[in-house]
Amino acid sequence: MRRIAGIVLAVLLIGGVAAAVVAGRTGQDKGTATKTVRGVIGSEKAEFFSDPAVVKALAAKGYTVKTETSGSWAMDGLDLKGYDFAFPSSQAPADELADKYHVRLPLPRPFYSPLVVVAHRSAAQVLAANGLATLDKNTGTLKMAAYLGAAGHGQTWQRLKGAGAHGELTGTLYIATTDPETSNSGALYLAAASYVADGGRVATDDAAVGRTASLMHRLISVQGAQQPSTDAAFGDFVSGAGNPLVLVYESQVAALLAQGKDTGDLTVLYPDTTANSDHTVVPLTPEGRALGELLSTDPALRKLAVRHGFRPRGATGEFTAAAAGRSTYLNQKLTGVRQAPVPAYKVLHEMARRAGNQGEEH
């Protein structure tokens, strides 16, 4: 009987230990489990969301984020059923999506980035010699009014003083952009250019669009085929291909510098009138809103956003401190840079449509 009792006791003990192990594993699984949220994002944020440090920081807060990329202005044509959020690169397409899907305001805006023009050193020097820019080491200011005046008259590199010494500077002077009908950076370029060309007035209706339509059409049509994303355009520039002047996001330059990669003869020109890319989350579910607010407030995620070149909302010191060693390339405090108001979605969309088709049509 004692032997039988001992065997029974041993079985009970083994069962208890097994149950404890299973319970412990179950508890552990609950502690590390994450909610999977799906979103459509602008391509310029793809590296941020795929960064292992960002993935880890999100998991620590209970999230696994799966993303697909799209042009910000093309998101309106997507079926977003089943997604938790959309994350275009500016407020105008975000507002349109929010209206379409009846999203509660305000929308989270975790970070932003101004548009800049990257230039090869020779091109920047020629622009400066002809009064179209000012230079200071590896950065400078593009004089938008002067540049638009030259571009509007079909200026060529060959007619600019000093360009003859640089065989690569030939053909029509222009800034290469993405397609403004589908991509945020191209659309914001038109917003800033039209604002300057129309005497510091933001376009509010079709008459205002018409006043600058011919110039906007020239700025776009002269480019020929355009890259679908700023990632592709910036990649071409860094590799030495493409146009000597390319419109990109400051965040792309800052991220490249943070990685310590060879920048070659890179010069960063800040247009004296530019448009900020306000990266805006459009929450389609409660989980999407929670993620947007987390990106805005979590210190670890804000720090990682800075590492990827973005400027977090509400604390300029975070970006300034992180970029302290790269001041020869970056205008940390955006000194001398004016922010152009961005037209409402429908106005800017019409501006982009006419720029890409026929600027003179009414």
N, C-alpha and C positions, 0 to 999 in steps of 0.2 A: 504493500500500500504506500509505504514511504517513497519507493521508487516511482510508482505511478504519479504520485503527487509532485515529485520532483520534475518529472517529464512535463506534466501539465504546466507547472510554474515556469519552466524554461520556455515552453511554447508561448505562454502569455507574455513573458519578458521580451522575447524576440519580436512578437507582434507589436508590442508597445513601442519598441525602438523603431521598427519599420514605420509605424504610424507617425511617430515623431519626425522621422526623416521626411516622409511625404508631406506632413504639415509644414515643416520648415521650408521645403522646396516650394510649396504652394505660396507660402508667405513671401519667399524670395522673389517668385515670379511676379506677384502683385506689386512688389516694391520697385521692380525694374520694367514693368510693362509700360508701353507707350501708346498713345492714341495716334493713329495714322491719319494725317490730314493731306489732302491733295489740292494742288494749286497750279494755276497758269501764271508764269512770271515772264518779265522782260529778260532777254538773253543776257543783259549786262549783270544780272544777279545770279546767274547759273553757278559761277565759281563760288560765290558766297554760300549758297545752299549745299554745294557738294563738298565744301571744306570739312575734313574730318573733325576739326575743332568745333565747327558750328553744329555738325551732326551730334557730337557728344554733348554740347551745351543744351541743345534742344531736347535730347533724350533725358538729360538730368532734370528737365522741367516736365517730362512726360509726353514728349512729342516725337513722332517720326514724320518727317515732311517729304512728300514725293511731289516733284515738280515737272512741268513741261513748259517749254519756252514758246513764246509767240511775240510778234510785233505788238507793241502796246495798242496801237490804233487798229490792229486787226482783231483784237480780243472781242470787240463788239459783234463780230460775225461768227463767233464760236458758240457752240452749244455747251454751256457751263453746268448743265445738270450733272449732279454727282460730284462736283468740285466743292471744296470748302472755302476757297478764296481765289481771287484774281489779284495780281500784283503788278499793274502797269507802272510805267516809269514817270508818269506825271499826273497831275490832278484832273486835267480836262477829260481824258478817257476814263479815269476812275469815276468821276462824277456821272458820266454818261452810263457806265455800267451799273452804278448804284441806283440810278433812276430806273433803268431797265428792269432790275431785279428787286426793286423796292427795298433797298438796304437802308437800315437805320443810320442816321448821321450822329456824330461826326465820324469820318473815316480815319483810321489810324495812319499816320504818316511818320514812319520810324526814322527815315533819313533822307537826305537830298544830295544832289551833286550839280554844280554849275557846268554848263557847256563850255568847252575850250576848243581851240584850234591847235593841233600839233603840226609842227613845221620842221623841215630840215633846216639846219643852221643857215645854209646858203640862201634859202627862200626867205627866211626871217630877216636876214641882213639886207636883202634887196628891198623888201617891204619897208624896212626902217629907212633906208637911203632915199626912198621916194615918198616919205611922209605918210605911209599907210600904217605904220606901227612904231612903237618904241621898244627898246631892248634893254635888259639888265641881266647879264650872265645868261642862264638857260631859260629865262622866262621873259615875258614882256606883255605889252598891251596892243591889241589890234584896234585901230581907229575905225569903227564901224561906218561912220558917215563917209569918210574918205574912201574906204574899201568899196562900199556900195556905189559910190560915184564912179569909181574906176570900172567896176564890174558891169555897171549899167551901160557903159559906153564901149563895152567889148574890149577892154584893155588886154593886151598880150604881154607875156613876160619879156619878149624881145624888145618891146618899146620902153621897158623900165630901166632906169639908170643902174648899171652894175650887173645886169643879168647876163651880159655877153660873156662874162668870165665863167659862167656855169652852164655847161652844155645841156644839163638835165632840165633847165628852166626854159621850156619852149611852149608855144601854144597859148590858148586863152587862159587868163588869170581867173581861177575860181577855187572855191572851197568845196571839197568833195563831202557829200552828206549821204545819209540813207534816204530811202523813198519817204517823203513826208506824208503820203497817203496811208502808209502802213506802219511806219516807225516813228517813235516818239522824238528822237533827236532831230530828224529832218523836219518834223512839224514845228518844234520849238525854235529851230533856226529861222523858219519863216516868221514866227511870232516876233522874234527880236528884230529881224531885218525889216519887217513891215512897220514896226513901231518907230524905228529910226527914220525910215524913208518917208513916213507920213508925219514927220515933225513932232515926234514924241506923243502920238495918239494911238491908243489901242483900238484895233478894229472891232466894231460893234455891230455892223450890218453889212449888207451887200454893197452899199455905196462905198464904204470904207475899204472893203476888199478890192473893189474896182480901181480905187486910186493907186494901188501899188501892184495890181495884178500883172502888168507887163514886166515890171522888174522882177517879181517873184518867179515868173515863168522863165525869164532869162537865167536867173540863178540856178534853176533846176535843169532846164533843157540843155544847157551847155555841158552838163556832166556826162550825158550819155547813160550807159548802164550804171545803176547804183547798187551798192552792196545792200543786202537785206537787213544787216544788223551792224551796230557799231563794233561788236566783237570782231567781225570779219574785216571791217574797214581798218580798225586799229592794228589787227594782226598783220594785214598787208603793209601798213605803214612801217611797223617795227621791223619787218623783214626786208625793207628797202624797196618794196614794190608800190605801185599806185601813185597817186597825186602827191605833190610836195606839200599841200595844205589839206588837212582832213579834220572834220568836226567830230569830236568824241566827248565822252564824259570825263571830267576831272578825276573821277573815281578810278577810271581805267589807268590813267597815268600814275596816280598815287599808289595803286596796287602794284604796278610794275616796279616803281621805285622801292616799295617796301620789300619786294622779293629780292632786291639787290641785283637784278638782271642788267645786262649791258644796255645802255640807252642810246649808244651811238651819238649822233649829232642832234638828238632830240631837243627841240625848243618848244616851250608851251606858251601860247599866246592867249591871254584872256581878253575876249571882246569887251570894250569899254561899256557896251550895252549887251547883256546876254540874258538868257532865260535859265532858271534853275529847273532841274529835273526833280520834282517832288515825288519820290517813290511812295505810292499810296496803296494801302491794302483795301480791297473791296471784300468784306466778309460776306460769304454766302451761307454760312452756318455759324452757330455759336462757337464751334471749335476754331473756325477761321478768324473770328473776331478776337478770341482769346490769344491766338497766335500773333495777330497783328499788334495787340497791346503788349505782349511779351517782348516782341522785337523792339518796341518803343521804350520799354522801361527796364528790362533786365540788364544789369551792369556788364555781365560777361558777354552778352550778345551785342551790346552797344560797342564794346571794345573790339569785338571781332568785326563789326561793321566798319569801324575805323581802319582796321588792318586791311580791309578790302577797298579802302579809299573813300568810303562814304562819310558824309558829315551828319552825325546824329542830330536830331531835333533838340533844341533847348539847351545845348551845352557846347558852345563853340570851342571851349578850352580843350575838350577831348581831342578834337581833330588837330588843333594848333600844337598841342603838346606832342602828339604822335608824329606830326610832320616837321618837327623842329629841325631835324637833320637834313631836310630836303627842301629848304627854303630857296635854294638857287633855282628850283624848277617850279615851285608852287607859290601862289599868292595866298598865303595861309588865311589872312583876314579879309580877302577880296577887296583890298584897298583900290579905290578908283574904278570899281566895277559897279555898274548900275543894273538893277534887276528890271527887265521889261515885263509889264503885265501880260499875261497870256489871254488871248481871246477865249470866249466861250466855245465849247466843243463844236457846235454846228458851224460857227463862223470860221474857226480855224480849219475845220474839215473842208469847207468850201474853198478857203484860201489854198489849201494843199491840192485839192482837185483841179482848180484852175491853173495852179502853178505847173502841175504835171501834164496838163492837156494843152490849153491854149489861153495864155494870159490875157489876150485882148478880147475874149468873148464876154458877152454880157447876159 
